[in-house]
Amino acid sequence: MPKLSAISDSDHEESDLLLNDSSDLKQFPGKARLWTVTYVCVVAVHAVILSGFSLGFTSPVLSKLKDKDTVGYRSLRRIAFQDAFNITILAGAMITAPFGGWLFDYFGRKLSIILCSIPYTIGWLLIILTVATDGPVFRPLLFTGRFVLGIGVGWTSVSGGLYPAEISPRHLRGSFVVMNQLALTSGTFLGQIIGVYISYVWLALIPLAFTVMFVSLATTIKETPRWLMTQGRKYEAKNVLLWLRGYQYDVDQELQEVENRILSQKKLTLSEIFKEFKTKSVYYPVVLACGIMFFRQFSGAFAILFNAEDIFKQAEIKSPGLTSSLATGGVQIIASVVGVFIADLLGRRKLLMISGVVMCLSHAAMGTYEFLNNKPYCHPPDDPKCKDHLYPLAIVSIACYIATYTAGWGAIARLLLPELIPLRVRGVGIGVSFFVSWCSTIVVAGLFDNYEGAVKPWGAFWTLSLICLCSVIFVAMFIPETKGRSLEEIERSFRERRHTL
């Protein structure tokens, strides 16, 4: 393997001259085939379906435990049990995300995707074992299983956007990466809907069987050419790129662009990677990525999803749990499909800002609904005469929020991480970003109800509206457009401090 030189902000001039004008080409000679890229991306995102199923598993399982006279059921009457059940999976994801990024750099993209099936298998087995006990072991098994599933979720959250971003053609990169959002929402929807009709143990058997199928398919995908190049395996990288693009496609220019960037840096240890964060061309895009993930979670996705069923109950709709799952889950899947087609059409910045504006208005409308429908100035406030029955406003607000969040911030945030963060720290940088994301999720999931009680529901939703407005300002001021640009070109623009908005 060639000895690669260390990287800094001042020693890139010679390597950049090698790129000449070829790195600025918007496409490469010949017509690339797409079925190979589509196939490997579809297989890779199967892990994200498992992640979504693990998160969607939460709501129906809590309902099933209420009907089961166990230690868990008796503890469920205390809010502590319910909070612990929700947070254990998020805690596992939060702890694992940074190390998941490093593992993807160390083991490679393909092997790491296969290895992430291990925590899913162990987690589901532990949950299945809870059926054999109804004593003090019940809760430790259940919570441990949830935590281990969280490890898989955190690991998968890094792989979700990284693998497709590194193998897809630049002009279609957005569409392939956004497939992860479709996979996540599909998995969540399946977990919610199937859980309505079967016991939680049978529900756990479904992803366990799905994991076996996923591992079998994952062995057929290819390693990414960019990672192979970092290992000095140029011949393998070229063969993989030829297989991905088609053997009639001229891959030399694309490969040369990747090689020139790799040759300007060395393979870094974990400690050396963190030292790289002292360099502005590294820490600046990572800080932007962390900001994106912060606003993504604090935009209120969990707040809306947690309150959706209550709103349907207030509207006296039959089967509010099933109805809210169909309404929210169905809207998410439709919006995810739309997001696949518009990610490379509108551009990242424009889609994020449009999404942020609509989410801001949706939260404002939701807060207005809560204020008008509850009339805090009425005495007593729960007098039925004080209700305006403005449920259509609430349902429209929820639908608009979920649709725009899913197609915008939900999908594009994942897409931007591998686009913004430099290759040499990409795995760890994405891991750090998801660490911020999961920390934010725990705060929102754990404190929103208390905050809502302190400032009233309308105050809570108006706060979320203000946060969404701040997210639009953040994108407008700091996030560059990455549509149609190669990953190497984006990285070079940060080094040269040319952030074309």
Secondary structure in CASP SS format (residue, H / E / C, confidence):
PFRMAT SS
TARGET T0000
AUTHOR 0000-0000-0000
METHOD secondary structure of the structure
MODEL  1
M C 1.00
P C 1.00
K C 1.00
L C 1.00
S C 1.00
A C 1.00
I C 1.00
S C 1.00
D C 1.00
S C 1.00
D C 1.00
H C 1.00
E H 1.00
E H 1.00
S H 1.00
D H 1.00
L H 1.00
L H 1.00
L H 1.00
N C 1.00
D C 1.00
S H 1.00
S H 1.00
D H 1.00
L C 1.00
K C 1.00
Q C 1.00
F C 1.00
P C 1.00
G C 1.00
K C 1.00
A C 1.00
R C 1.00
L C 1.00
W H 1.00
T H 1.00
V H 1.00
T H 1.00
Y H 1.00
V H 1.00
C H 1.00
V H 1.00
V H 1.00
A H 1.00
V C 1.00
H H 1.00
A H 1.00
V H 1.00
I H 1.00
L H 1.00
S H 1.00
G H 1.00
F H 1.00
S H 1.00
L H 1.00
G H 1.00
F C 1.00
T H 1.00
S H 1.00
P H 1.00
V H 1.00
L H 1.00
S H 1.00
K H 1.00
L H 1.00
K H 1.00
D C 1.00
K C 1.00
D C 1.00
T C 1.00
V H 1.00
G H 1.00
Y H 1.00
R H 1.00
S H 1.00
L H 1.00
R C 1.00
R C 1.00
I H 1.00
A H 1.00
F H 1.00
Q H 1.00
D H 1.00
A H 1.00
F H 1.00
N H 1.00
I H 1.00
T H 1.00
I H 1.00
L H 1.00
A H 1.00
G H 1.00
A H 1.00
M H 1.00
I H 1.00
T H 1.00
A H 1.00
P H 1.00
F H 1.00
G H 1.00
G H 1.00
W H 1.00
L H 1.00
F H 1.00
D H 1.00
Y H 1.00
F H 1.00
G C 1.00
R H 1.00
K H 1.00
L H 1.00
S H 1.00
I H 1.00
I H 1.00
L H 1.00
C C 1.00
S H 1.00
I H 1.00
P H 1.00
Y H 1.00
T H 1.00
I H 1.00
G H 1.00
W H 1.00
L H 1.00
L H 1.00
I H 1.00
I H 1.00
L H 1.00
T H 1.00
V H 1.00
A H 1.00
T C 1.00
D C 1.00
G C 1.00
P C 1.00
V C 1.00
F H 1.00
R H 1.00
P H 1.00
L H 1.00
L H 1.00
F H 1.00
T H 1.00
G H 1.00
R H 1.00
F H 1.00
V H 1.00
L H 1.00
G H 1.00
I H 1.00
G H 1.00
V H 1.00
G H 1.00
W H 1.00
T H 1.00
S H 1.00
V H 1.00
S H 1.00
G H 1.00
G H 1.00
L H 1.00
Y H 1.00
P H 1.00
A H 1.00
E H 1.00
I H 1.00
S C 1.00
P C 1.00
R H 1.00
H H 1.00
L H 1.00
R H 1.00
G H 1.00
S H 1.00
F H 1.00
V H 1.00
V H 1.00
M H 1.00
N H 1.00
Q H 1.00
L H 1.00
A H 1.00
L H 1.00
T H 1.00
S H 1.00
G H 1.00
T H 1.00
F H 1.00
L H 1.00
G H 1.00
Q H 1.00
I H 1.00
I H 1.00
G H 1.00
V H 1.00
Y H 1.00
I C 1.00
S C 1.00
Y H 1.00
V H 1.00
W H 1.00
L H 1.00
A H 1.00
L H 1.00
I H 1.00
P H 1.00
L H 1.00
A H 1.00
F H 1.00
T H 1.00
V H 1.00
M H 1.00
F H 1.00
V H 1.00
S H 1.00
L H 1.00
A H 1.00
T C 1.00
T C 1.00
I C 1.00
K C 1.00
E C 1.00
T C 1.00
P H 1.00
R H 1.00
W H 1.00
L H 1.00
M H 1.00
T H 1.00
Q C 1.00
G C 1.00
R C 1.00
K H 1.00
Y H 1.00
E H 1.00
A H 1.00
K H 1.00
N H 1.00
V H 1.00
L H 1.00
L H 1.00
W H 1.00
L H 1.00
R H 1.00
G C 1.00
Y C 1.00
Q C 1.00
Y C 1.00
D C 1.00
V C 1.00
D H 1.00
Q H 1.00
E H 1.00
L H 1.00
Q H 1.00
E H 1.00
V H 1.00
E H 1.00
N H 1.00
R H 1.00
I H 1.00
L H 1.00
S C 1.00
Q C 1.00
K C 1.00
K C 1.00
L C 1.00
T C 1.00
L H 1.00
S H 1.00
E H 1.00
I H 1.00
F H 1.00
K H 1.00
E H 1.00
F C 1.00
K C 1.00
T C 1.00
K H 1.00
S H 1.00
V H 1.00
Y H 1.00
Y H 1.00
P H 1.00
V H 1.00
V H 1.00
L H 1.00
A H 1.00
C H 1.00
G H 1.00
I H 1.00
M H 1.00
F H 1.00
F H 1.00
R H 1.00
Q H 1.00
F H 1.00
S C 1.00
G C 1.00
A H 1.00
F H 1.00
A H 1.00
I H 1.00
L H 1.00
F H 1.00
N H 1.00
A H 1.00
E H 1.00
D H 1.00
I H 1.00
F H 1.00
K H 1.00
Q H 1.00
A C 1.00
E C 1.00
I C 1.00
K C 1.00
S C 1.00
P H 1.00
G H 1.00
L H 1.00
T H 1.00
S H 1.00
S H 1.00
L H 1.00
A H 1.00
T H 1.00
G H 1.00
G H 1.00
V H 1.00
Q H 1.00
I H 1.00
I H 1.00
A H 1.00
S H 1.00
V H 1.00
V H 1.00
G H 1.00
V H 1.00
F H 1.00
I H 1.00
A H 1.00
D H 1.00
L H 1.00
L H 1.00
G C 1.00
R H 1.00
R H 1.00
K H 1.00
L H 1.00
L H 1.00
M H 1.00
I H 1.00
S H 1.00
G H 1.00
V H 1.00
V H 1.00
M H 1.00
C H 1.00
L H 1.00
S H 1.00
H H 1.00
A H 1.00
A H 1.00
M H 1.00
G H 1.00
T H 1.00
Y H 1.00
E H 1.00
F H 1.00
L H 1.00
N H 1.00
N H 1.00
K C 1.00
P C 1.00
Y C 1.00
C C 1.00
H C 1.00
P C 1.00
P C 1.00
D C 1.00
D C 1.00
P H 1.00
K H 1.00
C H 1.00
K C 1.00
D C 1.00
H C 1.00
L C 1.00
Y H 1.00
P H 1.00
L H 1.00
A H 1.00
I H 1.00
V H 1.00
S H 1.00
I H 1.00
A H 1.00
C H 1.00
Y H 1.00
I H 1.00
A H 1.00
T H 1.00
Y H 1.00
T H 1.00
A H 1.00
G H 1.00
W H 1.00
G H 1.00
A H 1.00
I H 1.00
A H 1.00
R H 1.00
L H 1.00
L H 1.00
L H 1.00
P H 1.00
E H 1.00
L H 1.00
I C 1.00
P C 1.00
L H 1.00
R H 1.00
V H 1.00
R H 1.00
G H 1.00
V H 1.00
G H 1.00
I H 1.00
G H 1.00
V H 1.00
S H 1.00
F H 1.00
F H 1.00
V H 1.00
S H 1.00
W H 1.00
C H 1.00
S H 1.00
T H 1.00
I H 1.00
V H 1.00
V H 1.00
A H 1.00
G H 1.00
L H 1.00
F H 1.00
D H 1.00
N H 1.00
Y H 1.00
E H 1.00
G H 1.00
A H 1.00
V H 1.00
K H 1.00
P H 1.00
W H 1.00
G H 1.00
A H 1.00
F H 1.00
W H 1.00
T H 1.00
L H 1.00
S H 1.00
L H 1.00
I H 1.00
C H 1.00
L H 1.00
C H 1.00
S H 1.00
V H 1.00
I H 1.00
F H 1.00
V H 1.00
A H 1.00
M H 1.00
F H 1.00
I C 1.00
P C 1.00
E C 1.00
T C 1.00
K C 1.00
G C 1.00
R C 1.00
S C 1.00
L H 1.00
E H 1.00
E H 1.00
I H 1.00
E H 1.00
R H 1.00
S H 1.00
F H 1.00
R H 1.00
E C 1.00
R C 1.00
R C 1.00
H C 1.00
T C 1.00
L C 1.00
END
